[in-house]
Amino acid sequence: MKNLYKYFSIIAIISLFTCCATDIVDVTGSISGIVKDYTTGLTVENCQVALAPSGNTVFTDANGRYTFDNLNPGTYTLTFTKIGYIDQSASVEVLAGQSIIKDIQLETAEAFTVSTSVLDFGDSNATLSFALQNPTATKYDFNIVNNIEWLKLSQTNGTIQPNNRLNITATVDRSLVGYGSYDKTITINYTGATSGNVVLRIVMQKAEIAKPSVTTNEATDITANSFSIGGHISSTGGEKITAYGHCWSYDPHPTIDNEHTDLGQTIENIRFNSKIYCSLVNTAVYVRAYAVNSQGVSYGNEVQVTTPKGDNPSEDDGEFAGGSGTAYDPYLIKTAASMMRMRDYPDAHFALAADIDMEGYVWIPIPMNTSFNGNNHTLYNLTISPYVTSDELGLFSSVSSSCVVKNLTMHGLKINVPNKSYIGAIAGSCAGTITNCHVVLTRANAIVGNEHVGGLVGLANGGKYANVGASISSCTVSSTTSSAAIIGNDLVGGAIGELSYNCANTLSDIHVNACIAGNNEVGGIMGMMQQQHAEQLSFEGTIIALTTNGEYFGGLVGKLLDGDIISSKANAIIEGTPGYAGGLVGAAYTWMPSITACYSQGQIVGEKNERGIVGYYSGTCPITYCYTLYNSTLNESQSYSIYDLVSQFNSPINIAELMRANCSSEASQYWDFSRTWTWKGSANGKTVTAICPKLKWEK
């Protein structure tokens, strides 16, 4: 239940931070339209529009317009209901990335009407409803003659007032009948401005409980990297369908253990459609529709789809632009099509020989066990497939302990998988080396996941080897949008979701400028850091708490466990923070974490503990030769807070000189007291100017 809550929390916050529809990977579709009066042509306001099987209901606005967004591909039924009009239904097929327009004209109801002529319960529906409508100025009395022993009605007689309608619930009891199909009628007698009767057909099947029956349709809209394919559930097997969609593989006989879509649940026999993204051009893909109920999973017939060659056929005929795949002579990659071939060579080494635009391709992450040299080129517009079924998502699913990824810029990345964990632009997890890599986020919701979400790496760990761990250095993450670009639930960092304790990790020269949002353990650089050493870190941007019960938000680190942070800075606005928050660290726990030669500035809005360096302590965390410009006390003898200094000195306050006079020789190696910058602001109720020292690595 906790994970389900987190999943819907992150879905809700995505809509909050989205600036435009193109910021999200187009894996869903929409339906919209205008409802008009058939006779007058005028738009109809407050018409109820119900969508099945989703169960969503909306009402038309003053212009008669309605919209359903974020719909999974499939077949839907729209039902339009408005007093004074005859109910109308329409079937619509939604494809991924498409906006379907469905306009409707409603005919006025002149007398007593029934909303439908048939109630079809299928083989698993137990309850349906219909409406009796009186659009006239006089009341109508009604009486329903029901001679069907297995059908119960919520009401069989009564009065419908003028310009009103009455909903009646019909329930079938299949325990009273044997297996088979049933087709009966009931009669609705009415008396009012006119008199008469309406016959309503009742259709129901009782199927022996079994697995569902499902078929696979032929594929359409086939491109080098994607295609659409339909399916049909012809029988639910007498049970609720708990999952359905399509599964696919590059080998015959795919199952739901392979890549697959999940289009939700249904109790009806329906037609549906999936958008399939594949990574290899000019390749056979095997697809089967599937459906699951309590009796198990059923698969439809297998359809083979061959993706065509890319836009450059001559290039597709070759493997790579050069190289032999060794460490000294890596395969050279110049095109997106060649990037897609990397998965066929898991033991080879690779290097970029040009900037590459991945627009139009959908990437399925691969493990990197060798080396990847970007050669200071840029990889543009990489989009991670939203249908991946595993965690560990990024350019690489994982970077092994012997692997090196270097000299790469990623620009315009899209990873939108709110129910997946271990998410990062470079790798989902890393036990190897990442150096001189840069990520430029150009849209809101650029990187969205559940847990362990980072701008570079979801989890930095030691892999299978003791005392050998991730080394991440000389990397940056920046965003061109002020909206949240990196979003997760727990363990969310501008660079790394979690820097783990089980290895000899090193982290240095990491800089982030972005907006980050999460629930717990959220930091400008790392969500959590355990027993490691990090230096020359900087963060500038906003950190946002998604819910009211989150904790541990820090300008650099959300939660610090026994690690050392040296020669680093943060300028963080921490918003909506209901728990512990600190200008550098949200909370410091256990044995002996330490913070040396660092400074912080910004603003914190919180309810529990907000401090300029560390929001909450559990144990001891020495803070030495640091200063903070947050409006909060520090109470550390070897560090300075502008909040405390304004009561001791007149403005301007020369923090650089105070630190020069008291700084140890060991800490002095990190500060350049001859280079200063000026801060102006408010502290402890006073307007103040401070002269502040820079760190030696700062420009």
C-alpha positions as CSV (number, residue, x, y, z in Angstrom):
1,M,0.0,0.0,0.0
2,K,2.9,2.4,0.8
3,N,4.4,1.9,-2.7
4,L,0.9,2.4,-4.3
5,Y,0.5,5.7,-2.4
6,K,3.9,6.8,-3.6
7,Y,3.1,5.9,-7.2
8,F,0.0,8.1,-7.2
9,S,1.8,10.9,-5.3
10,I,4.3,11.1,-8.0
11,I,1.7,11.0,-10.8
12,A,-0.1,13.9,-9.2
13,I,3.0,16.0,-8.9
14,I,3.9,15.4,-12.5
15,S,0.8,17.2,-13.6
16,L,1.6,20.1,-11.2
17,F,5.0,20.7,-12.8
18,T,4.3,20.0,-16.4
19,C,4.6,23.1,-18.6
20,C,3.4,21.6,-21.8
21,A,2.4,18.2,-23.2
22,T,5.5,17.8,-25.2
23,D,7.5,17.5,-21.9
24,I,6.1,14.0,-21.3
25,V,6.9,10.9,-23.3
26,D,3.8,10.4,-25.6
27,V,2.7,7.0,-24.4
28,T,-0.9,8.0,-23.7
29,G,-3.6,9.5,-25.8
30,S,-6.6,11.8,-25.2
31,I,-10.3,12.2,-26.2
32,S,-12.0,15.6,-26.5
33,G,-14.9,17.1,-28.3
34,I,-17.9,19.4,-28.4
35,V,-21.5,18.4,-27.6
36,K,-24.2,20.3,-29.6
37,D,-28.0,20.3,-29.9
38,Y,-28.9,18.4,-33.0
39,T,-31.8,20.7,-33.9
40,T,-30.3,24.2,-33.0
41,G,-26.6,23.5,-33.4
42,L,-26.0,25.3,-30.1
43,T,-23.4,23.9,-27.7
44,V,-24.8,21.9,-24.7
45,E,-23.4,22.9,-21.3
46,N,-23.2,20.5,-18.2
47,C,-23.7,17.4,-20.3
48,Q,-22.4,14.4,-18.4
49,V,-19.8,12.5,-20.3
50,A,-18.9,9.0,-18.9
51,L,-15.9,7.1,-20.1
52,A,-15.7,3.3,-19.9
53,P,-13.8,1.2,-18.9
54,S,-11.9,3.9,-17.0
55,G,-14.9,5.0,-15.0
56,N,-14.0,8.7,-15.4
57,T,-16.8,11.3,-15.7
58,V,-16.7,14.9,-16.7
59,F,-19.2,17.6,-17.6
60,T,-19.1,19.9,-20.6
61,D,-18.1,23.5,-20.1
62,A,-19.9,26.7,-21.2
63,N,-18.7,26.0,-24.7
64,G,-19.9,22.4,-24.7
65,R,-16.3,21.1,-24.6
66,Y,-15.1,18.0,-22.7
67,T,-11.7,16.4,-22.4
68,F,-10.2,13.1,-21.2
69,D,-6.4,13.2,-20.9
70,N,-3.7,10.6,-20.1
71,L,-5.6,7.6,-21.5
72,N,-3.8,4.3,-22.1
73,P,-4.2,3.0,-25.7
74,G,-7.3,1.0,-26.2
75,T,-11.0,1.1,-27.1
76,Y,-13.3,3.3,-24.9
77,T,-17.0,3.9,-24.8
78,L,-18.3,7.5,-24.3
79,T,-21.8,7.9,-22.9
80,F,-23.5,11.4,-23.1
81,T,-26.3,12.2,-20.7
82,K,-28.3,15.4,-20.3
83,I,-31.9,16.0,-19.0
84,G,-34.1,16.8,-22.0
85,Y,-31.9,14.8,-24.4
86,I,-31.8,11.2,-25.5
87,D,-28.7,9.5,-24.1
88,Q,-26.1,8.7,-26.7
89,S,-23.0,6.4,-26.7
90,A,-20.0,6.3,-29.0
91,S,-17.0,4.0,-29.3
92,V,-13.5,5.5,-29.7
93,E,-10.1,3.9,-30.2
94,V,-7.2,5.7,-28.6
95,L,-3.6,5.3,-29.8
96,A,-0.4,6.4,-28.0
97,G,0.5,10.0,-28.7
98,Q,-2.8,10.8,-30.5
99,S,-5.5,13.2,-29.6
100,I,-8.9,11.9,-30.8
101,I,-11.7,14.4,-31.5
102,K,-15.2,13.1,-31.0
103,D,-18.0,15.7,-31.4
104,I,-21.6,14.6,-30.6
105,Q,-25.0,16.0,-31.5
106,L,-27.8,15.1,-29.0
107,E,-31.4,14.8,-30.0
108,T,-34.0,16.3,-27.7
109,A,-36.3,13.9,-25.9
110,E,-40.0,14.7,-26.5
111,A,-41.5,12.3,-24.0
112,F,-40.8,9.5,-21.6
113,T,-37.5,7.7,-22.6
114,V,-35.2,4.9,-21.4
115,S,-31.5,5.5,-21.6
116,T,-30.7,2.3,-23.4
117,S,-32.5,-0.5,-25.3
118,V,-30.1,-3.3,-24.1
119,L,-28.3,-4.2,-20.9
120,D,-25.5,-6.6,-21.8
121,F,-23.9,-8.0,-18.7
122,G,-21.4,-10.1,-20.7
123,D,-19.9,-13.1,-18.7
124,S,-18.5,-11.2,-15.7
125,N,-20.5,-8.0,-15.1
126,A,-22.9,-8.3,-12.2
127,T,-24.3,-4.8,-12.0
128,L,-25.4,-2.3,-14.6
129,S,-27.8,0.7,-14.5
130,F,-30.2,2.4,-16.8
131,A,-32.2,5.7,-16.5
132,L,-35.8,6.6,-16.9
133,Q,-36.1,10.2,-18.2
134,N,-39.0,12.7,-18.1
135,P,-38.2,15.8,-20.1
136,T,-41.7,17.1,-20.0
137,A,-43.5,19.6,-17.7
138,T,-45.8,17.0,-16.2
139,K,-44.9,14.0,-14.0
140,Y,-44.8,10.4,-15.2
141,D,-45.7,7.3,-13.2
142,F,-44.0,4.0,-14.2
143,N,-44.2,0.3,-13.4
144,I,-41.7,-2.3,-14.5
145,V,-42.8,-5.9,-15.2
146,N,-39.8,-8.2,-14.4
147,N,-40.4,-11.9,-14.9
148,I,-36.7,-12.8,-14.9
149,E,-35.8,-14.8,-11.8
150,W,-32.1,-14.0,-12.0
151,L,-32.5,-10.3,-12.4
152,K,-33.1,-7.9,-9.5
153,L,-34.0,-4.2,-9.9
154,S,-33.4,-1.4,-7.3
155,Q,-36.9,0.0,-8.0
156,T,-39.8,-1.3,-10.0
157,N,-42.4,1.5,-9.7
158,G,-42.7,5.1,-8.8
159,T,-43.0,8.7,-10.1
160,I,-40.6,10.8,-12.1
161,Q,-41.0,14.5,-11.6
162,P,-41.0,17.0,-14.5
163,N,-37.6,17.5,-16.2
164,N,-36.0,14.8,-14.1
165,R,-34.6,11.3,-14.4
166,L,-34.3,8.2,-12.3
167,N,-31.4,5.8,-12.3
168,I,-32.2,2.2,-11.7
169,T,-29.6,-0.5,-10.8
170,A,-30.0,-3.9,-12.3
171,T,-28.1,-6.9,-10.7
172,V,-27.8,-10.4,-12.1
173,D,-27.4,-13.6,-9.9
174,R,-25.6,-16.2,-12.0
175,S,-25.8,-18.7,-9.2
176,L,-29.5,-19.2,-10.2
177,V,-28.7,-20.4,-13.7
178,G,-26.5,-22.9,-15.5
179,Y,-23.7,-22.3,-18.0
180,G,-24.9,-20.7,-21.2
181,S,-26.2,-17.5,-22.8
182,Y,-29.4,-15.8,-21.7
183,D,-31.5,-13.2,-23.6
184,K,-34.6,-11.9,-21.9
185,T,-36.8,-8.7,-21.7
186,I,-38.5,-6.6,-19.2
187,T,-41.4,-4.2,-19.9
188,I,-41.5,-0.6,-18.6
189,N,-45.1,0.8,-18.5
190,Y,-45.5,4.6,-18.1
191,T,-48.4,7.1,-17.8
192,G,-48.2,10.9,-17.9
193,A,-48.5,13.3,-20.7
194,T,-48.6,10.2,-22.9
195,S,-48.9,6.5,-22.0
196,G,-47.2,3.5,-23.4
197,N,-44.5,0.9,-22.7
198,V,-40.8,0.3,-23.5
199,V,-39.2,-3.1,-23.8
200,L,-35.7,-3.4,-22.4
201,R,-33.5,-6.3,-23.5
202,I,-31.4,-8.1,-20.8
203,V,-28.5,-10.2,-22.1
204,M,-26.2,-12.2,-19.9
205,Q,-23.8,-15.2,-20.1
206,K,-22.6,-17.6,-17.5
207,A,-19.2,-19.0,-18.4
208,E,-17.4,-21.8,-16.7
209,I,-14.6,-20.1,-14.7
210,A,-11.5,-20.4,-16.9
211,K,-8.6,-18.4,-18.2
212,P,-9.5,-15.5,-20.5
213,S,-9.7,-15.8,-24.3
214,V,-7.6,-13.2,-26.2
215,T,-6.5,-12.7,-29.8
216,T,-3.7,-10.6,-31.3
217,N,-4.4,-8.3,-34.3
218,E,-2.0,-7.3,-37.0
219,A,0.4,-4.4,-36.5
220,T,-0.1,-0.9,-38.0
221,D,1.9,2.4,-38.1
222,I,5.2,0.5,-38.3
223,T,8.3,2.6,-38.1
224,A,12.0,1.8,-37.5
225,N,11.4,2.0,-33.7
226,S,7.7,1.6,-33.0
227,F,4.4,0.2,-34.1
228,S,0.8,-0.1,-33.0
229,I,-0.9,-3.4,-32.4
230,G,-4.4,-4.4,-31.3
231,G,-6.0,-7.1,-29.3
232,H,-9.4,-8.5,-28.4
233,I,-10.6,-10.1,-25.2
234,S,-13.4,-12.3,-26.4
235,S,-14.1,-13.8,-23.0
236,T,-13.0,-12.8,-19.5
237,G,-13.4,-16.4,-18.4
238,G,-16.1,-15.4,-16.0
239,E,-13.7,-13.4,-13.8
240,K,-12.3,-9.9,-13.6
241,I,-9.4,-9.2,-15.9
242,T,-6.6,-7.9,-13.6
243,A,-4.1,-7.0,-16.4
244,Y,-4.1,-7.1,-20.2
245,G,-2.0,-5.7,-23.0
246,H,0.8,-7.0,-25.3
247,C,4.1,-8.7,-24.6
248,W,7.0,-8.7,-27.1
249,S,10.5,-10.0,-27.6
250,Y,13.1,-10.5,-30.3
251,D,12.7,-14.2,-29.8
252,P,9.5,-16.2,-30.5
253,H,6.9,-16.9,-27.9
254,P,7.1,-13.8,-25.7
255,T,5.5,-13.8,-22.2
256,I,4.8,-11.2,-19.6
257,D,8.3,-11.9,-18.2
258,N,9.5,-10.0,-21.3
259,E,8.7,-6.4,-22.2
260,H,5.0,-5.7,-22.0
261,T,2.3,-3.1,-21.8
262,D,-0.2,-3.1,-18.9
263,L,-3.4,-1.4,-19.9
264,G,-5.2,-1.9,-16.6
265,Q,-8.2,-4.0,-15.5
266,T,-11.6,-4.7,-17.0
267,I,-14.7,-6.9,-16.5
268,E,-15.9,-6.5,-20.1
269,N,-15.0,-8.1,-23.4
270,I,-13.1,-5.3,-25.1
271,R,-10.8,-4.4,-28.0
272,F,-7.6,-2.6,-27.1
273,N,-4.4,-1.2,-28.6
274,S,-0.8,-0.9,-27.5
275,K,2.1,1.3,-28.8
276,I,5.2,-0.9,-28.9
277,Y,8.7,0.7,-28.8
278,C,11.6,-1.4,-29.9
279,S,15.3,-0.7,-30.0
280,L,16.5,-2.4,-33.1
281,V,15.8,-1.4,-36.7
282,N,15.4,-3.9,-39.5
283,T,14.6,-6.6,-37.0
284,A,11.8,-9.1,-36.3
285,V,9.8,-8.5,-33.2
286,Y,7.4,-11.1,-31.8
287,V,4.2,-9.9,-30.2
288,R,1.3,-11.6,-28.4
289,A,-1.7,-10.1,-26.7
290,Y,-2.3,-11.3,-23.2
291,A,-5.0,-11.2,-20.4
292,V,-4.8,-12.2,-16.8
293,N,-7.5,-13.3,-14.4
294,S,-7.6,-15.4,-11.2
295,Q,-7.2,-18.6,-13.2
296,G,-3.9,-17.5,-14.9
297,V,-2.6,-15.7,-17.9
298,S,-3.7,-16.4,-21.5
299,Y,-1.9,-15.4,-24.7
300,G,-3.2,-14.7,-28.1
301,N,-1.7,-15.7,-31.4
302,E,1.8,-14.6,-32.1
303,V,2.3,-11.8,-34.6
304,Q,5.8,-11.2,-36.2
305,V,6.5,-7.5,-37.0
306,T,9.7,-6.6,-38.9
307,T,10.8,-3.0,-38.3
308,P,12.1,-1.2,-41.4
309,K,15.6,0.2,-41.9
310,G,16.3,3.7,-40.6
311,D,16.4,7.0,-42.6
312,N,19.8,6.2,-43.9
313,P,19.7,2.7,-45.5
314,S,23.4,2.7,-46.6
315,E,24.5,3.3,-43.0
316,D,22.2,0.6,-41.7
317,D,24.0,-1.9,-43.9
318,G,27.2,-1.4,-41.9
319,E,27.9,-2.1,-38.3
320,F,29.8,0.9,-36.9
321,A,31.8,3.8,-38.4
322,G,35.1,2.1,-37.5
323,G,37.0,0.3,-34.7
324,S,37.1,-3.4,-33.7
325,G,35.4,-3.1,-30.3
326,T,38.5,-3.5,-28.1
327,A,39.6,-1.2,-25.3
328,Y,42.3,0.3,-27.6
329,D,40.2,0.3,-30.8
330,P,36.6,0.8,-29.7
331,Y,33.6,0.7,-32.1
332,L,33.0,4.2,-33.4
333,I,29.4,5.5,-33.3
334,K,28.2,8.3,-35.6
335,T,24.5,7.7,-35.9
336,A,21.4,6.9,-33.8
337,A,21.0,3.6,-35.7
338,S,24.5,2.6,-34.6
339,M,23.7,3.5,-31.0
340,M,20.7,1.1,-31.2
341,R,23.1,-1.7,-32.2
342,M,25.2,-1.5,-29.0
343,R,23.1,-4.1,-27.2
344,D,24.2,-6.7,-29.8
345,Y,27.8,-6.4,-28.6
346,P,27.7,-6.6,-24.8
347,D,31.5,-7.2,-24.5
348,A,32.6,-4.5,-26.8
349,H,34.0,-1.0,-26.1
350,F,32.4,2.0,-27.7
351,A,33.2,5.7,-28.5
352,L,31.2,8.4,-30.1
353,A,32.7,9.9,-33.3
354,A,30.0,12.6,-33.7
355,D,27.1,14.4,-32.0
356,I,24.0,12.2,-32.2
357,D,20.3,13.1,-32.1
358,M,18.2,10.3,-30.8
359,E,14.9,12.0,-31.6
360,G,12.4,9.5,-32.9
361,Y,14.1,6.5,-31.3
362,V,13.1,5.0,-28.0
363,W,15.9,3.6,-25.9
364,I,15.8,0.5,-23.8
365,P,18.7,0.7,-21.3
366,I,21.6,-1.8,-21.5
367,P,24.3,-2.8,-19.0
368,M,27.7,-1.3,-19.6
369,N,30.5,-3.7,-18.6
370,T,33.4,-2.3,-20.7
371,S,33.9,1.4,-21.6
372,F,32.1,4.2,-23.3
373,N,33.9,7.3,-24.4
374,G,31.8,10.2,-25.5
375,N,34.9,12.0,-26.9
376,N,33.3,15.3,-25.7
377,H,30.4,14.8,-28.1
378,T,26.7,15.3,-27.2
379,L,23.9,12.8,-27.2
380,Y,20.6,14.6,-27.8
381,N,17.0,13.8,-27.0
382,L,17.5,10.3,-25.5
383,T,14.1,8.9,-24.6
384,I,13.8,5.9,-22.3
385,S,11.0,3.5,-23.2
386,P,8.1,4.0,-20.8
387,Y,7.1,0.3,-21.1
388,V,10.3,-1.2,-19.6
389,T,9.4,-3.7,-16.9
390,S,12.6,-3.6,-14.9
391,D,14.3,-1.0,-12.6
392,E,17.7,0.5,-13.3
393,L,17.1,2.9,-16.1
394,G,19.3,5.5,-17.9
395,L,21.6,5.5,-20.9
396,F,22.9,2.4,-19.2
397,S,21.0,0.2,-16.7
398,S,24.2,-0.3,-14.8
399,V,27.9,0.5,-14.9
400,S,30.0,-2.3,-13.6
401,S,33.0,-1.9,-11.4
402,S,35.5,-2.4,-14.3
403,C,33.7,0.0,-16.5
404,V,34.5,3.7,-17.4
405,V,32.0,6.1,-18.9
406,K,33.6,9.5,-19.7
407,N,33.6,12.7,-21.8
408,L,29.9,12.7,-22.6
409,T,27.2,15.3,-22.7
410,M,23.5,14.3,-22.6
411,H,21.1,17.1,-23.7
412,G,17.3,16.9,-23.8
413,L,16.9,13.6,-21.9
414,K,13.4,12.1,-21.2
415,I,13.0,9.4,-18.5
416,N,9.4,9.4,-17.3
417,V,8.8,6.2,-15.3
418,P,7.1,7.2,-12.0
419,N,6.7,3.6,-10.8
420,K,10.3,2.5,-11.5
421,S,13.4,2.9,-9.2
422,Y,17.1,3.3,-9.7
423,I,16.9,6.1,-12.3
424,G,19.7,8.3,-13.6
425,A,20.7,10.0,-16.9
426,I,24.0,8.1,-17.2
427,A,23.0,4.9,-15.3
428,G,20.4,3.4,-13.0
429,S,23.3,2.1,-10.8
430,C,27.0,2.5,-10.9
431,A,29.9,0.6,-9.3
432,G,32.5,1.9,-11.8
433,T,33.8,5.2,-13.0
434,I,31.9,8.1,-14.4
435,T,34.0,11.2,-15.2
436,N,33.6,14.4,-17.2
437,C,30.0,13.8,-18.0
438,H,27.4,16.5,-18.3
439,V,23.6,16.4,-18.3
440,V,21.5,19.2,-19.6
441,L,17.8,19.0,-18.8
442,T,15.6,21.0,-21.1
443,R,12.1,20.2,-19.9
444,A,10.0,19.8,-16.8
445,N,9.7,16.2,-15.6
446,A,12.8,15.3,-17.5
447,I,13.8,12.5,-15.0
448,V,10.9,11.0,-13.1
449,G,11.1,7.8,-11.0
450,N,10.0,6.3,-7.7
451,E,13.0,5.6,-5.5
452,H,16.8,6.2,-6.0
453,V,16.4,8.9,-8.6
454,G,19.4,11.1,-9.6
455,G,20.5,13.5,-12.3
456,L,23.5,11.3,-13.1
457,V,23.0,8.0,-11.3
458,G,20.2,6.4,-9.2
459,L,22.6,4.4,-6.9
460,A,26.4,4.6,-6.6
461,N,27.6,1.4,-4.9
462,G,30.3,-1.2,-4.8
463,G,28.7,-3.9,-6.8
464,K,30.0,-7.3,-6.1
465,Y,33.5,-6.3,-5.1
466,A,34.6,-5.3,-1.6
467,N,36.4,-1.9,-1.3
468,V,35.9,-1.2,-4.9
469,G,33.2,1.3,-5.7
470,A,31.8,4.0,-7.8
471,S,34.1,7.0,-8.6
472,I,32.1,9.9,-10.0
473,S,34.0,13.2,-10.7
474,S,34.0,16.3,-12.8
475,C,30.3,16.1,-13.7
476,T,27.5,18.6,-14.0
477,V,23.7,18.5,-14.1
478,S,21.9,21.7,-15.3
479,S,18.4,22.6,-16.3
480,T,17.1,25.2,-18.7
481,T,13.7,25.2,-17.0
482,S,12.7,26.6,-13.6
483,S,10.1,23.8,-13.1
484,A,11.0,20.5,-11.4
485,A,13.2,18.6,-13.7
486,I,14.2,15.7,-11.4
487,I,11.3,14.1,-9.5
488,G,11.0,11.1,-7.3
489,N,9.6,9.8,-4.0
490,D,12.5,8.7,-1.8
491,L,16.3,9.1,-2.2
492,V,16.3,11.8,-4.8
493,G,19.4,13.8,-5.7
494,G,20.4,16.4,-8.2
495,A,23.3,14.1,-9.1
496,I,22.9,10.8,-7.2
497,G,19.9,9.2,-5.5
498,E,22.1,7.4,-2.9
499,L,25.9,7.1,-2.4
500,S,26.1,3.7,-0.7
501,Y,28.3,2.7,2.2
502,N,29.3,-0.7,1.0
503,C,32.3,0.3,-1.1
504,A,35.2,2.8,-1.4
505,N,33.2,5.4,-3.3
506,T,34.7,8.7,-4.2
507,L,32.8,11.8,-5.2
508,S,34.4,15.1,-6.3
509,D,33.9,18.1,-8.5
510,I,30.1,17.6,-8.9
511,H,27.9,20.6,-9.7
512,V,24.1,20.8,-10.0
513,N,21.9,23.7,-11.1
514,A,18.2,22.5,-11.3
515,C,14.9,22.2,-9.5
516,I,14.4,18.9,-7.7
517,A,11.2,17.5,-6.1
518,G,10.7,14.5,-3.7
519,N,9.1,13.1,-0.6
520,N,11.9,11.9,1.6
521,E,15.7,12.1,1.7
522,V,16.1,14.7,-1.0
523,G,19.3,16.6,-1.7
524,G,20.7,19.0,-4.2
525,I,23.6,16.6,-4.9
526,M,22.5,13.3,-3.1
527,G,19.4,12.0,-1.5
528,M,21.6,9.9,1.0
529,M,25.3,9.6,1.6
530,Q,26.8,6.8,3.7
531,Q,30.3,6.5,5.1
532,Q,31.9,8.2,2.1
533,H,34.0,11.2,1.3
534,A,32.8,14.0,-1.0
535,E,34.4,17.3,-1.9
536,Q,34.0,20.2,-4.3
537,L,30.2,19.9,-4.5
538,S,27.9,22.7,-5.4
539,F,24.2,23.1,-5.8
540,E,22.1,26.0,-6.9
541,G,18.4,25.8,-7.3
542,T,15.1,24.8,-5.7
543,I,14.2,21.7,-3.7
544,I,10.5,21.0,-3.3
545,A,8.7,18.7,-0.8
546,L,5.9,16.8,-2.7
547,T,3.8,15.9,0.3
548,T,3.1,17.0,3.9
549,N,4.8,14.1,5.6
550,G,8.2,14.1,4.0
551,E,11.5,14.5,5.8
552,Y,15.2,15.2,5.3
553,F,15.8,17.9,2.7
554,G,19.3,19.3,2.3
555,G,21.0,21.8,-0.1
556,L,23.7,19.1,-0.7
557,V,22.5,15.9,1.0
558,G,19.1,14.8,2.3
559,K,20.5,12.4,4.9
560,L,24.1,12.0,5.9
561,L,25.3,8.8,7.5
562,D,28.9,8.9,8.7
563,G,30.3,10.6,5.7
564,D,32.6,13.6,5.2
565,I,31.7,16.7,3.1
566,I,34.5,19.0,2.4
567,S,35.0,22.2,0.4
568,S,31.4,22.5,-0.9
569,K,28.6,25.0,-1.1
570,A,24.9,25.3,-1.7
571,N,22.5,28.1,-2.6
572,A,19.1,26.3,-2.1
573,I,15.6,27.4,-1.8
574,I,13.9,24.6,0.0
575,E,10.1,24.9,-0.4
576,G,7.1,23.2,1.2
577,T,9.3,21.4,3.7
578,P,7.3,19.8,6.5
579,G,10.2,17.9,8.0
580,Y,13.9,18.4,8.8
581,A,15.8,20.7,6.4
582,G,19.3,22.1,6.3
583,G,21.1,24.5,4.0
584,L,23.7,21.7,3.4
585,V,22.3,18.5,5.1
586,G,18.8,17.7,6.1
587,A,19.8,15.2,8.8
588,A,23.1,13.8,10.1
589,Y,23.0,10.4,11.8
590,T,25.1,7.9,13.8
591,W,28.8,7.8,14.5
592,M,30.8,10.7,13.2
593,P,29.8,12.5,10.0
594,S,31.6,15.8,9.5
595,I,31.3,18.9,7.4
596,T,34.4,21.0,6.8
597,A,35.1,24.2,4.9
598,C,31.7,24.6,3.4
599,Y,29.1,27.4,3.1
600,S,25.4,27.8,2.4
601,Q,22.9,30.4,1.5
602,G,19.2,30.5,0.5
603,Q,15.9,30.1,2.2
604,I,14.1,27.3,4.1
605,V,10.4,27.0,4.7
606,G,9.7,24.3,7.2
607,E,7.9,23.2,10.4
608,K,10.3,21.1,12.5
609,N,14.0,21.8,12.4
610,E,15.5,24.2,9.9
611,R,19.1,25.2,10.1
612,G,21.7,26.8,7.8
613,I,24.0,23.8,7.8
614,V,22.3,20.7,9.3
615,G,18.6,20.5,10.0
616,Y,18.7,17.6,12.5
617,Y,21.4,15.8,14.5
618,S,21.4,12.3,15.9
619,G,24.8,11.9,17.5
620,T,27.7,14.1,16.7
621,C,28.5,15.9,13.5
622,P,31.4,18.4,13.7
623,I,30.9,21.5,11.6
624,T,34.2,23.2,11.3
625,Y,35.4,26.3,9.5
626,C,32.0,26.8,7.7
627,Y,29.7,29.7,7.4
628,T,26.0,30.0,6.6
629,L,23.9,33.0,5.4
630,Y,20.6,31.3,6.2
631,N,18.5,33.2,8.8
632,S,19.1,30.6,11.6
633,T,21.4,30.1,14.5
634,L,24.3,27.7,14.2
635,N,25.8,27.2,17.7
636,E,29.2,25.9,16.4
637,S,32.3,27.4,17.9
638,Q,34.4,26.9,14.8
639,S,31.8,28.1,12.2
640,Y,29.8,31.2,11.7
641,S,26.1,32.1,11.0
642,I,25.1,35.5,9.8
643,Y,22.1,35.2,12.2
644,D,24.4,35.0,15.2
645,L,27.0,37.6,13.9
646,V,24.6,40.5,13.5
647,S,24.2,40.6,17.2
648,Q,28.0,40.9,17.7
649,F,29.2,43.1,14.8
650,N,28.0,46.1,12.8
651,S,27.4,45.8,9.1
652,P,29.3,45.1,6.9
653,I,30.5,42.0,8.6
654,N,33.8,40.6,7.3
655,I,33.3,36.8,7.6
656,A,36.4,36.3,5.5
657,E,38.6,38.0,8.1
658,L,36.9,36.2,11.0
659,M,37.6,32.9,9.4
660,R,41.2,33.8,8.4
661,A,42.0,34.6,12.0
662,N,40.6,31.4,13.4
663,C,41.0,28.8,10.6
664,S,43.3,25.9,11.1
665,S,46.1,25.3,8.7
666,E,44.4,22.1,7.6
667,A,41.1,23.9,6.8
668,S,42.9,26.9,5.2
669,Q,43.9,24.7,2.3
670,Y,40.3,24.9,1.1
671,W,39.7,28.6,1.5
672,D,41.0,31.6,-0.6
673,F,40.5,34.4,1.9
674,S,42.0,36.9,-0.6
675,R,39.1,36.4,-3.0
676,T,35.7,37.4,-1.5
677,W,32.1,38.1,-2.6
678,T,29.5,40.3,-1.0
679,W,26.2,39.1,0.3
680,K,23.3,41.5,1.2
681,G,20.2,40.4,3.0
682,S,18.2,40.2,6.2
683,A,19.2,38.2,9.3
684,N,17.8,38.2,12.9
685,G,15.5,41.1,12.0
686,K,18.3,43.3,10.6
687,T,19.5,44.3,7.1
688,V,23.1,43.4,6.8
689,T,26.0,43.1,4.3
690,A,28.6,40.4,4.6
691,I,32.0,40.0,3.0
692,C,32.4,36.3,2.4
693,P,35.4,34.1,1.4
694,K,35.4,31.9,-1.7
695,L,36.6,28.3,-1.8
696,K,39.8,27.8,-3.7
697,W,38.2,25.8,-6.6
698,E,35.6,28.5,-7.2
699,K,35.9,30.8,-10.2
